[in-house]
Structures are given as C-alpha cells and as structure tokens.
Amino acid sequence: MNTDFHRIVGTGLFALDVVVRIDGTKGAPTLGGSAGNVLGILGALGWTATPVGLVGDDDAGTLLRSDFASIRADLRFMHPSSHRDTPVIFQYQVSPSNGITHRFSFDCPHCGGRRRPSWDDGEFFGDVAEQLPNSSVFFLDRPTPLGVALAEHYSACGAVVVFEPSSVGDNESLFDRAVRASTILKYSNDRLDNLDAFDLGGVQIEIQTHGENGLRFRKPLMGDDWVHLGAYALPYVHDTSGAGDWCTAGMLYALFSDSKRHHAHAPSHEQMLEALTFGQALSTLNCMTEGARGLLSHRPVHQVKAWAKELSQYRFDALHRVQVDLSAPVRDYRLNTFACELQRTGGESSSSFNNFNCCI
C-alpha cells in the first residue's frame, strides 16, 4: 500500500476509553474518541495516521500515544501539555435494549473525578502549519478553532475533508466554516436532522446515519434524492460503540483503494454504494465485540478485511443481479459463521483493570 497516498490527518476528540461492564469489571484502557477511533482504525488497516492536537502530559496521555504508536502513527503533531488533562471516557455497558448497549460518561466509578476535553487549542495551528504533511484525507469530528483552521488548510490543498459532527456547537460561524470546507459531511439523524441553515454548496457527499436502520446518502450539488442502505441483521449485538467510526474508516479505505484513487474526490453513485457497503460490513462485525475497536483485538487485520470484503462484495454484487430494496435489512448467512468464530475466540476482553480510575 502506498503510505504517502494513504494518509489521514485528523483532529478532534482524542480520549482514553474504559469499558465498565455490567458486573463492574473494567476493560483495558484504549485509544478512543471519534477522531481517535477513525484514525486508529485506518492506521490498523495500513494507512499512516497523523493526529494533530494537544493531550495531557500525564499517564493517560502516555497510554493514548502508545496506542497510536502501536499502529505506527505519525505523532509529530500530537503534543503533550502540562496545562491540560487527557480526557478519559467511561463506557458503561447496559443490557441491550432498543439498540442501546452502553452509555458514556466522564464520571469515574472509582474516584468520581472528571477529565473532560478542552477546545482552547486554536493557536496550535499557527505552531504547526508550516510543518503539516500532505494528506489525501483530513478528518474532524467537531467545529473547534483548530479543527476548522486545519479543515480549511487541507481543503485548499486539495484533500478530501470529512466532517463528522455530533452537534452544531456553541459557535454557528465555526460550524458553517467547517461545512463549507467539507467534501464529505456525515452525521447521525438523532443528533442533527436539519442542516438547511448552512451552505452545503461545496459538499460532494452528505451521509445521514440511522442506527439500526442503516444510513442514507446523497449528492447535495446534484440535487439527488436520498439513497437508503439498510443495516445488516445481526445474529447478536454485543456493543454498538464505535459503529459509526468503523463505517467512516471503511468508507474511506474503500474510496481510496488503488483502483479508485483518482475518483475519491468526486465519487460516483456506484463507488459510494461500494464504499459504504464495505464500511457497514466492518461496522457490523465490530458490533459483535466489546469496545469501539474490539474487532481488532480478536481477529488479525487481514481476516477483518477479508470478512468485510466478503460481506460487502456479495451485497454489492447482488444489487446488480436482482432487484433489491436497498433500505431493507440485510440478512447474510456468513454473519452466523463469523459470529461463531468471534464467540469462539472471545467476544470481549478477558483483561480486568478494576483499579483503573481517571486519576491515572
């Protein structure tokens, strides 16, 4: 794989994730946050991940950077700072109900402390702007001063800018600038359902996710109608955290495959279908494991990619063989086989970090 071409630069929420199981035991602390997950997944799949931003000069920050280092990330622009704490997010598992498997909190169950993210790093862009590497993709998950400055920089350099916000935030002007710089805009319908107030004139692809009902996408510039893609029907759901991040990472991985690299900036309808079906397949597989990137802990990367390719290629090919309702749930017997294999090798981490707390 050409690592010069397959590079993603990103900023946003980089945090340490700690799963708190129903029985009170805790999983191993791992890299998390939307930006952390997307860059971490693509790094594991073979891309060069370049996170940009400040983390705490603390033990949690050391663990976070170590996770990035394990996938050979370019850490030149992730700086430790003694003036902030590295965020720690506790993912409390709950018995699956109505598609909900967990809840997030910054509240530590051990000491009650809270380590929340800070977004006062806008001046950091000026410190690193001249040294930033060329990149095919830039990713941001919120309209922060640093994120928007980077998005505009990479948009001007011709990169594909992926903006995946969870809310408009307190500054609509920053949000509007982020949208204007975006090539791909992806968001959840239960968090953002109407972006008519913002200028989507430069957005090539708009993607709206609908949880267990799949997603839909369109090309705003072309005035196209929404195309719905139903979700896979799973034999069981262990944990839905990170599902959207896997879909984003898988979509980008497929869009920037060597055979499609010249079309990634303005993908066709067919290319988006193929890319999103691959992203959905990866997302589906991860939902049968524990944690936002649990799949990578239980199967080697080559098998993860092979399973997702098998699932997505079969579905994509079927669209051309027969008349298929794209919005209908997808039932594939292969998922039962993969589920049995995941259960055989362990559907959740056996590690226990019962003494871990946010004061690490």
Buried (B, 14 or more C-beta within 10 A) or exposed (E): EEEEBBBBBBBBBBBBBBBBBEEEBBBBBBBBBBBBBBBBBBBBBBBBBBBBBBBBBBEBBBBBBEBBEEBBBBBEBBBBBEEBBBBBBBBBBEEBEEEEBBEEEBEBBBEEEBBEBBBEBBEBBEEBEEEBEEBBBBBBBBBBBBBBBBBBBBBEEEBBBBBBBBEBBEBEEBBBBBBBBBBBBBBBBEEBEEBEEBEBEBBBBBBBBBBBBBBBBBBBBEEEEEBBBBBBEBBEBBBBBBBBBBBBBBBBBBBBBEEBBEEBBEBEEEBBBBBBBBBBBBBBBBBBBBBBBBBBBBBEEEBBBEBBBBBBBBBBEEBEEEEEEBBEEBEBEEBEEBBEBBBEEEBBBEEBBEEBBBBB
